[in-house]
Amino acid sequence: MTVATDDLEALLDQASSGIAFDGLHVAETDGEYALETPDGERAGLDEDALRDALAANGEYVTNWRYWQETVGGAGTARRAFLRWCERAPLADAADEATSTPWTEGDDGAAALAVPERYDALRDGIDREWGQLAITARFVDADDPDGERVYDLWHVDDADADLADLEVHDDPRDARELATYDADGRYRPLKTAPTLPGGWAFTGLSGDDLVETVEFFYPATVANWHRELRGNLDVDHWLETAERQTGIYDVIDELPREAVAWMAEACCVDSQCLRRREWEYEDGDDLDVDGGDGPFPCREPCSLVVAAARKWTTLESEEERTYELELTTSEINQLTELIDAVADGRTDEIREADVYDGANRYRARYLRAKRFDDEGELEATEVDD
């Protein structure tokens, strides 16, 4: 590939200080240079010979220039995320603070060396971040100079024709797109799996990509990076609950078993794409799956805290025994109704499917039969 003069000169300016980046190594001793890549090593080079040798390894040169001068920000979450997007090793030599060199992603995608990565970038490298599909690609696939751009759309639209989508280029547009679900309902939890599709962002710079992702999923890149570096600060349930004031001051009274039920209700993949890392308290883990999302949840969110206030009130009630008459089929129907509501399936149940216990007509029939004129379930409290 052709290497721009500016790329060569930028690298030569740094060569005397030594370079070690993504398989490219340049060292200088007493005015002579040594160049090493995974393809071979040359030593005893003067500056002109080094320039020729670098030109013959153009992919390593343009890769170095893109990351060190275009992207910059060694050690930042922004840089690490962009490298993740194209399956580059996250712990490069310029980011020694990363806790563990990344060689394989959570989706089993192995990190790529420079030549393989360049081949892949010509066609585009696809990654998923929650419900976001991200493609990293070269600006010019036929004559790449190392400059990347990024496309972003909903995972459900990954195979859609761009002409059928609403195309955006301003990261701030993501804020509005993430506000409501496909039915026009407000989304209080931005990491809920209810992000609507029908849009695309194309040709974004690295900075604009990260900003757009953060509008869709606030703080996820930063927390992912903190976890990667081994310094994710986790606030567990009890410490979060104990620092609440005002109307939420009571939530530290929620029983431990109820905290587990709450996590099972709210903090799983079907409800939130973050992976729960907080537990009841440090050293006291909840026996509930925390999910498989790529980005961690470091503390109970405001939605969970708000819901916990109601559950704390409900759990403070004394249990009583009630007697009511139901057939076996009606008991089973109540189970089906609760499952359908909890899983958000009620809209999927056809009106004609009266064999489903959560069918609307089945539910109305049960209400007509077992509820009194005031709309109360006919049940009698049994004295202990």
N, C-alpha and C positions, 0 to 999 in steps of 0.2 A: 504494500500500500504506500501511497505518497505521503510523506511527512512534511508538514508546513515548516518553513524556516523558523517562524516564531516558536513553534513547539521545540525544535532542536535547540535554539538559542536559550530558551527558558530552562531547559534541562541542563545544558552546558554551564549555565550560570551557577547551578547548584552542585555540579559534579565534583568540584574540588572539596566540598564539604561531605561528600559521600551520600549515596542514595540507596535505600533499600525499600522497595515498594512493589507489592503484587508480583513477585518473581523477578523484578528488575533490580540488579545490584551494580552500582558504580562506585569505585574507590580510587583514590589518588594517592600515590606515594612518590615523593621526590620528582614531581613533574610528569610522572607516567601514570596512565590510567589502566584500570582493569574493569572489564565489562562482563557480567554474567547474567544469563537468563536460563530457564529450564532447558533451552535448546543447546546451550554450550557456553564456553568461557573463553575470553581473549584477554591477554595481559600485555604489558609493555607498550601501550598505545600512546602516541602523542595526541594532541588535540584534534588534528585533522583526521587521524585514523579513528579516533573515538567518534567524531562526527559521522564518518562513513559507516562505522559499525552500528551506531544508533539508528541511522537512516534505514539500515537493513533490518532493524527490529522495530519498525514503525508502530506496531500495535502497542508495544510496551511504552513507547514514548508518548503517544497520544493518550493512553490510559492514565499515565502519570500526570500529564498536564491537566486532564479533565478533573481528576480527583484532588490534586494538590492546589491547582490555581483557579479552576472554574468553581468547583464545589467548596473546597477548603473546609475549615471548621473541624479539624481532627479532634476526635473525642466527643463530638456533639451527637445528639439524638438525630438531628436532621441528616447528617452524613451517614450514620449507621443505617438509617431507614432506607436511604437511596441505594446503599450498597446491598441491602437485603432485597430490594426490588429487582436487582439484576443478578442476584445469587452470587455476589462477590463475597469473599471471606470478610467477616465483620471486624475481626481483630487484626487489621493490617498494621504494618510497622509504625504507622503514624498515629495509632490509637492503642497504645500499650496498656491503657487503663481498662480496656475491656477484660472482663474477668476470665472468660474462656474463649479461645479461638473458635469461631463458628465454622464448622465444616459441613453441617447438614441442617436443613431447616426443619421446622416442626411438621412440615408436610412431606418430609422424606426427600426433598430436593437437594442434592449435593451441591456444595459451592463449586463454582466454575473457575478454572484458571483463565488467564487473559485470552489466549487464542480461541478456546471454546466459547468464552463469553462473547467475543466479538462476532463469531459465527452466529450465535443465538440472537444477538442484538440486531442483526440485519433483518431477521424475521420478526423480532419482538419477543421479549421474555415476559411471561404472564405470571402474576402472583395474585393472591386473594388476601384481603384484610377485612375480616368480617364479611359484610355484604358488598364490599367494594372489589372490583376487578381492576388490576393495575397492569399496564403494559409499558415496559421500558424498551426503547428502541433508538436507533440512530436517526439523526435528522435526515441524513442522506444514506440510504442503505447501499447504494451503488459505489459511493466514494466516501466512506466514513472518515471523518477527521477526529473522531472521538467524542463529539458533542452528542449528548443524549437529550431526548424529550420523552414525555410521559403522557399516556392516555389513561383515562379513568372513567368507569361506568359501573352500573349495577351488575352483579354477577348474573342475574337473570337475563341481562341484555348482552352478554358477552358475544353471542353469535348473531346479534341483530345487525341489520344494515344501518350504517351511520345516518343515512338519509331519513330513517324512520325515527330517529331520536332527536331530542332538543339539545343542540350543541352549545356549550358554554366555554368561556376562557377566563372568567373572573372567579378566583377562589371564593369570593364572598357570596357568590350565587349558591354555594353549597349550604349555607346557613338556612336559606329559605327552603331549599329542596328537602332538608332534613327536619323541617318543622312539623309537617303533617304526613300521615300515612296515606296509603292508596285510596282510602275511603274519606279522606279529608279530616280525620280526627287528629287532634294535637298529640304529638309524641313527647311526653314528659321525660322519657328515658331515651337519650340519643343512641345508646348502644343496644336498644331492643331490636330484634330481627324483623322490624316492620318498615324498613326504609323502602320507599317507593322507587320504581325504576322509570325508564323512559327518557333518560338524559345521558349526556356524555360530556366530558372535558377532554379536549384534544390538544396535543402539542404543548403541554405545560413544561415550564422549566422545573428544575429540581426544587427550588424554593417554593414555587407556586403549587407543586404537587403536595408537598408536606403541609402547606397552609390549607389546601383544600381538604385533605384527609382530616386535619384537625378540626375543621368546621363540621365535618360529618361526625367524627368521633373525638370529642375534645379530650386532650391529655393522654390519649392512648399511645401515641408515639413516644412521648416523654416517659411514661411509666414502663413501657416495653423496654426502653433503653436503660432505665434504672435497674430493672430486673436483670437485663443482660450483663450489666456491670457489677451485679451482686450488691447493689445498695438500694433496692426497693424498700421504702419505709412503709411498713404495714401497720395499720391501726386496727386491732381486733375489735370484736363486737363489744366486749365489756368496757374497754377504755373509751370507745366511741360513745356508748350509752351513758357512761358516768359523767361525761363532760357536757351533756345536753342540759339546757335550761328551759325555763318557761313551760309551755304546754308539753314539751317532750322530756321533761325532767323525770317522768315516771318510767321510761322504757327500760331502765336498768333493772326494773322489777320483773321483766319478762322472764319466765322460767327457762332454764337452759334447754330443756327438751323442746320448748316452743321456739327457741332461736333456731334449732335444727329444722323444725317444720317450716319456719319462715324462709330459711335458706333453700330448702327443697322447693318451696312455692315460687320464690322470686329469682334465685341466683343459679339458674341452670341454663343450658344452651338455648332451650326453647323460649326463654324469656329475656335473656341478656347474653350478648356475645362476649362480654368480658369473662375472664377466668378468675373465679373467686380465690383469692389468696388469704383473706382474713378468716380467722377461726373464732371460737368463743372467746378465748384469751390465749396468750402466748403459752404454748405447751399443752393446751387443751383443745384438740381438734374436733371439729364436728364430723360426724359419720355420714356426710352427705357429699356427693360428687360436686366438685367446684366448676366443672365444665372444661371445654377443650379449646377455648378461644385463643388467638395468638397474642392478645394483649391482656395484662393482668388487672384485677380489681384489687386495689390496695386498702380499701376501707368500705364499710357499709355506706351505700349512696343515700342521698336525701329522700329518694322514693321509699327505700327500705325503712329508713328512720321514721318517716311519716306513717307508713303502714304499721310499724311496730307499736305506735301509740294506740291504735285501735286494737291490735291483738293483745296488748298488755291489759286493756280494759276487759276484753272478752275472757282472757285467762283468769281474771280475778273473780269471775262469777263461780258460784258453787254449783257443782254438777248435781242434777236431779234426775229422777227416774220417771219416765212417762210411759203410759200405756195407750197404744193406738192399734186400730185394726187395719192390717194390710195383707194382701195375698202375697205369695212368694214372687209372683211376676211383678207386683208393684214394688216390692223391696228391691228387686233387680233393676227395675226402671229408675228408681231413685239413684242407684249407683251409676247407671248410664247417663242420667241427667247431669250429675255432678261432674263426671269425667268429661262430658262434652263441653260444659261451660268452662271447666278448668283448662282444657286443652284448646279452647277457642274454636271448636268445630261446629257450633250450632248453625252457622250460615251454610255449612256444607251438607246438612241433612235435608233431603228433599221432602217436600210436603206430602208426597204420595208414599213415602217410605214409612208406613205405620209400624213396621217391624222393628224400627230403631226406637229404643226407649226414650231418646231425647227428641223424637219427632214432635213438632209443635202441637199437632192434634192429639197425640198421645198424652202430652203434658197437660193440655187443656181438659182432656177427659178425666185425668187423675185429679185435677183441681176441682172439677165439677162434682166428682164423686166423694172426695175426702176432705174438702174444705167447707167451713160453715158460711153463713150469709155475710159475715164480717171479713171473709177472706183469710181466716185462720185455719191451720191444720187441726182437725178434730183429734185432740189428744188429751188424756187425763193424767194429771200429776199423781204419782203413786206415793202415798205416805210411807216413810221409812219405818 
